[in-house]
Amino acid sequence: MRTNWTGVGTALVTPFTASGEVDEAAVRRLGRRQIDGGVHFLVPCGTTGENPTLTTAERLRIVELLADEANGAVPVLAGAGGYDTRQVVALAEAMRQAGASGLLSVTPYYNKPTQEGLYLHYRAIADSTPLPIIVYNVPGRTGVNVEPATLARLAAIPNIVGVKEASGNITQMCEVCRVVPADFIVLSGDDAITVPLMAIGGRGVVSVASNEVPAEMVRMVEAAERGDFAEARAVHNLILPLMQVNFVEANPLPVKAAMAAMGLLEEVYRLPMCPPRPESKQKIIKVLRELDLFKGALV
């Protein structure tokens, strides 16, 4: 039986209507597409989901919709992080009541706490909820790095069960895998680093590309889980251009533009996010055509 939070978790985009509201029907439809594509868990209300522009009520509603759509088929790892520990504690409880099975909690951003502050922040959240917590380390966005020694301390807290490592620092990832307990889940936060991380002990990925190609990401990760790195490399090489073009501009601009071109959603963002530049869209369309994903939709 699969351990929760291993394999492929999709960092879901948030679809909006032309008027800018959360498109609830599309939330369900995209969630169902992921489940049918074989992903192992859903990750709404993160960076890819334009979390900073969602109200608390909208975040909770998205989690309710996805938990209902999944109906136990896959768990929901809801984004619940921030720079005010008290607010995160309150949000964690609200997410639990909305149907979340676990929490993905990004490090405090902007206020740049010390390593001790990070430890105390996550300990306070863990003390407040029975839900399992995945620490989200993405220093390029938050301005603070969770050091391996701090993760080793956090791993001793029973319901802090893993980390989404998006530092981009392979040496640090190696050190994390070395110092945490064997049952502590290390996930890649970067699609292109998934296979290398799994070769040194990683357990999967929280993926952007699986919004577009869920079945292919599952095939790649499950091959690596079996130790079939020849198969994992083959899939990796096939979809690497998509992984790369998804970051031709800031996430989630390219992936939403791509999904619009695939006919999966309306290309609507909330400011300060806006459509990619025309030259970026041409790069996105080129990759989609090469993978036979372009549906001729306008972008």
DRENDREN-343216 format. One line per 2 residues: number of its first residue (from 1); for each residue y, z, x of C-alpha. Coordinates in nm, 3 decimals. Layout:
// DRENDREN-343216
NUM = Y Z X ~ ...
This chain:
// DRENDREN-343216
1 = 0.000 0.000 0.000 ~ 0.342 -0.097 0.135
3 = 0.576 0.178 0.254 ~ 0.904 0.164 0.065
5 = 1.197 0.009 0.254 ~ 0.979 -0.202 0.483
7 = 0.960 -0.580 0.476 ~ 1.245 -0.783 0.326
9 = 1.526 -0.621 0.132 ~ 1.791 -0.858 0.003
11 = 2.154 -0.758 0.046 ~ 2.247 -0.906 -0.288
13 = 2.570 -1.092 -0.353 ~ 2.767 -0.990 -0.660
15 = 2.817 -1.285 -0.896 ~ 3.145 -1.299 -1.086
17 = 3.248 -1.499 -1.389 ~ 3.532 -1.751 -1.373
19 = 3.761 -1.475 -1.507 ~ 3.661 -1.243 -1.223
21 = 3.432 -1.000 -1.407 ~ 3.085 -0.905 -1.291
23 = 2.849 -1.168 -1.433 ~ 2.578 -0.943 -1.575
25 = 2.349 -1.226 -1.678 ~ 2.368 -1.370 -1.327
27 = 2.297 -1.028 -1.173 ~ 1.972 -1.019 -1.369
29 = 1.890 -1.382 -1.294 ~ 1.946 -1.345 -0.920
31 = 1.751 -1.020 -0.914 ~ 1.460 -1.188 -1.092
33 = 1.471 -1.480 -0.846 ~ 1.436 -1.233 -0.559
35 = 1.144 -1.053 -0.720 ~ 0.971 -1.382 -0.797
37 = 1.035 -1.487 -0.435 ~ 0.834 -1.190 -0.313
39 = 1.101 -0.968 -0.159 ~ 1.002 -0.607 -0.114
41 = 1.321 -0.430 -0.228 ~ 1.668 -0.504 -0.363
43 = 1.989 -0.388 -0.194 ~ 2.291 -0.419 -0.425
45 = 2.649 -0.300 -0.374 ~ 2.674 -0.344 0.001
47 = 2.902 -0.556 0.217 ~ 2.736 -0.876 0.095
49 = 2.795 -0.755 -0.260 ~ 3.172 -0.721 -0.198
51 = 3.134 -0.347 -0.247 ~ 3.494 -0.255 -0.154
53 = 3.626 -0.456 -0.449 ~ 3.385 -0.312 -0.708
55 = 3.478 -0.018 -0.924 ~ 3.239 0.274 -0.937
57 = 3.151 0.180 -1.295 ~ 3.069 -0.176 -1.186
59 = 2.849 -0.056 -0.900 ~ 2.655 0.172 -1.132
61 = 2.616 -0.103 -1.390 ~ 2.480 -0.345 -1.130
63 = 2.221 -0.088 -1.023 ~ 2.127 -0.023 -1.388
65 = 2.078 -0.396 -1.449 ~ 1.865 -0.448 -1.140
67 = 1.654 -0.137 -1.194 ~ 1.588 -0.252 -1.549
69 = 1.509 -0.607 -1.439 ~ 1.276 -0.487 -1.164
71 = 1.105 -0.240 -1.399 ~ 0.923 -0.079 -1.110
73 = 0.808 -0.403 -0.948 ~ 1.031 -0.339 -0.646
75 = 1.256 -0.044 -0.561 ~ 1.636 -0.058 -0.557
77 = 1.819 0.064 -0.246 ~ 2.175 0.111 -0.368
79 = 2.480 0.102 -0.143 ~ 2.641 0.446 -0.139
81 = 2.860 0.509 0.164 ~ 3.218 0.579 0.253
83 = 3.461 0.783 0.458 ~ 3.489 1.082 0.222
85 = 3.168 1.282 0.229 ~ 3.239 1.453 -0.104
87 = 3.287 1.120 -0.279 ~ 2.965 0.982 -0.128
89 = 2.775 1.289 -0.249 ~ 2.906 1.231 -0.602
91 = 2.824 0.859 -0.584 ~ 2.473 0.933 -0.459
93 = 2.398 1.138 -0.770 ~ 2.548 0.874 -0.997
95 = 2.335 0.606 -0.832 ~ 2.025 0.818 -0.883
97 = 2.103 0.849 -1.252 ~ 2.165 0.473 -1.272
99 = 1.812 0.405 -1.150 ~ 1.837 0.373 -0.773
101 = 1.518 0.456 -0.584 ~ 1.701 0.510 -0.254
103 = 2.043 0.490 -0.090 ~ 2.180 0.269 0.185
105 = 2.471 0.468 0.324 ~ 2.712 0.300 0.563
107 = 2.876 0.517 0.824 ~ 3.226 0.644 0.751
109 = 3.472 0.371 0.841 ~ 3.834 0.382 0.954
111 = 3.845 0.758 1.023 ~ 3.599 0.720 1.316
113 = 3.411 1.054 1.318 ~ 3.240 1.194 1.625
115 = 2.862 1.189 1.659 ~ 2.856 1.548 1.532
117 = 3.070 1.443 1.236 ~ 2.826 1.162 1.157
119 = 2.533 1.402 1.171 ~ 2.703 1.655 0.942
121 = 2.811 1.376 0.702 ~ 2.457 1.246 0.656
123 = 2.309 1.593 0.642 ~ 2.547 1.681 0.358
125 = 2.444 1.372 0.164 ~ 2.076 1.439 0.225
127 = 2.114 1.800 0.113 ~ 2.269 1.683 -0.213
129 = 2.004 1.437 -0.330 ~ 1.626 1.399 -0.348
131 = 1.657 1.025 -0.286 ~ 1.552 0.874 0.047
133 = 1.845 0.761 0.260 ~ 1.872 0.467 0.499
135 = 2.158 0.505 0.747 ~ 2.359 0.183 0.784
137 = 2.499 0.136 1.134 ~ 2.741 -0.156 1.159
139 = 3.004 -0.064 1.420 ~ 3.165 -0.408 1.413
141 = 3.289 -0.332 1.062 ~ 3.324 0.047 1.066
143 = 3.459 0.116 1.414 ~ 3.194 0.381 1.487
145 = 2.844 0.355 1.633 ~ 2.551 0.580 1.543
147 = 2.401 0.651 1.882 ~ 2.023 0.668 1.926
149 = 2.033 1.041 2.000 ~ 2.216 1.100 1.672
151 = 1.959 0.895 1.482 ~ 1.684 1.101 1.642
153 = 1.853 1.415 1.506 ~ 1.896 1.260 1.162
155 = 1.532 1.154 1.157 ~ 1.435 1.521 1.150
157 = 1.594 1.553 0.803 ~ 1.308 1.481 0.559
159 = 1.484 1.240 0.325 ~ 1.667 1.042 0.593
161 = 1.392 0.788 0.636 ~ 1.538 0.496 0.828
163 = 1.826 0.296 0.966 ~ 1.965 -0.049 0.906
165 = 2.064 -0.137 1.261 ~ 2.343 -0.395 1.269
167 = 2.501 -0.308 1.603 ~ 2.389 -0.641 1.748
169 = 2.292 -0.450 2.062 ~ 1.930 -0.525 2.141
171 = 1.917 -0.263 2.416 ~ 2.034 0.000 2.168
173 = 1.773 -0.115 1.916 ~ 1.505 -0.076 2.182
175 = 1.626 0.276 2.250 ~ 1.632 0.360 1.878
177 = 1.272 0.246 1.839 ~ 1.179 0.454 2.143
179 = 1.339 0.785 2.038 ~ 1.278 0.804 1.662
181 = 0.945 0.917 1.510 ~ 0.684 0.650 1.439
183 = 0.735 0.681 1.063 ~ 1.114 0.641 1.081
185 = 1.194 0.291 0.951 ~ 1.409 0.070 1.172
187 = 1.540 -0.236 0.988 ~ 1.738 -0.526 1.125
189 = 2.085 -0.570 0.983 ~ 2.104 -0.921 1.129
191 = 1.872 -1.194 1.006 ~ 1.855 -1.371 1.341
193 = 1.741 -1.056 1.524 ~ 1.465 -0.965 1.279
195 = 1.170 -1.111 1.467 ~ 1.278 -0.972 1.807
197 = 1.332 -0.627 1.654 ~ 0.993 -0.632 1.482
199 = 0.832 -0.715 1.817 ~ 0.951 -0.378 1.951
201 = 0.873 -0.169 1.643 ~ 1.115 -0.271 1.368
203 = 0.977 -0.274 1.014 ~ 1.177 -0.554 0.850
205 = 1.527 -0.658 0.753 ~ 1.806 -0.608 0.504
207 = 1.878 -0.977 0.473 ~ 2.166 -1.202 0.376
209 = 1.965 -1.524 0.409 ~ 1.707 -1.409 0.156
211 = 1.976 -1.457 -0.110 ~ 1.920 -1.828 -0.047
213 = 1.559 -1.843 0.080 ~ 1.372 -1.529 -0.029
215 = 1.021 -1.674 0.005 ~ 1.086 -1.802 0.357
217 = 1.224 -1.468 0.474 ~ 0.920 -1.293 0.326
219 = 0.687 -1.538 0.499 ~ 0.858 -1.475 0.834
221 = 0.857 -1.096 0.807 ~ 0.505 -1.066 0.672
223 = 0.381 -1.284 0.958 ~ 0.549 -1.050 1.207
225 = 0.396 -0.752 1.028 ~ 0.052 -0.908 1.080
227 = 0.128 -0.964 1.447 ~ 0.130 -1.341 1.392
229 = 0.441 -1.407 1.594 ~ 0.364 -1.777 1.628
231 = 0.401 -1.812 1.251 ~ 0.702 -1.580 1.245
233 = 0.873 -1.788 1.517 ~ 0.802 -2.110 1.330
235 = 0.975 -1.985 1.016 ~ 1.254 -1.827 1.221
237 = 1.320 -2.157 1.397 ~ 1.324 -2.342 1.066
239 = 1.582 -2.121 0.896 ~ 1.785 -2.009 1.199
241 = 2.062 -2.264 1.125 ~ 2.101 -2.107 0.779
243 = 2.112 -1.758 0.927 ~ 2.383 -1.875 1.164
245 = 2.596 -2.069 0.916 ~ 2.598 -1.768 0.684
247 = 2.835 -1.614 0.938 ~ 3.053 -1.914 1.013
249 = 3.315 -1.703 0.835 ~ 3.308 -1.339 0.727
251 = 3.013 -1.240 0.511 ~ 2.973 -1.298 0.215
253 = 3.199 -1.603 0.198 ~ 2.946 -1.855 0.337
255 = 2.642 -1.726 0.148 ~ 2.826 -1.733 -0.184
257 = 2.952 -2.085 -0.113 ~ 2.597 -2.189 -0.025
259 = 2.455 -2.034 -0.341 ~ 2.716 -2.215 -0.547
261 = 2.613 -2.541 -0.379 ~ 2.252 -2.454 -0.468
263 = 2.352 -2.413 -0.833 ~ 2.277 -2.039 -0.837
265 = 2.619 -1.894 -0.923 ~ 2.986 -1.963 -0.977
267 = 3.182 -1.958 -0.652 ~ 3.415 -1.672 -0.739
269 = 3.535 -1.401 -0.502 ~ 3.763 -1.102 -0.532
271 = 4.065 -1.080 -0.309 ~ 4.104 -1.032 -0.023
273 = 3.789 -1.247 -0.002 ~ 3.847 -1.615 -0.073
275 = 3.657 -1.946 -0.039 ~ 3.562 -2.065 0.310
277 = 3.775 -2.331 0.475 ~ 3.680 -2.693 0.400
279 = 3.542 -2.746 0.749 ~ 3.321 -2.439 0.708
281 = 3.194 -2.567 0.375 ~ 3.095 -2.894 0.535
283 = 2.887 -2.703 0.791 ~ 2.723 -2.505 0.512
285 = 2.643 -2.820 0.313 ~ 2.500 -2.990 0.624
287 = 2.253 -2.703 0.676 ~ 2.162 -2.695 0.307
289 = 2.090 -3.068 0.311 ~ 1.870 -3.030 0.619
291 = 1.667 -2.761 0.437 ~ 1.662 -2.959 0.110
293 = 1.853 -2.682 -0.067 ~ 2.169 -2.870 -0.162
295 = 2.180 -2.943 -0.535 ~ 2.497 -3.146 -0.536
297 = 2.700 -2.869 -0.693 ~ 3.069 -2.868 -0.612
299 = 3.190 -2.613 -0.360
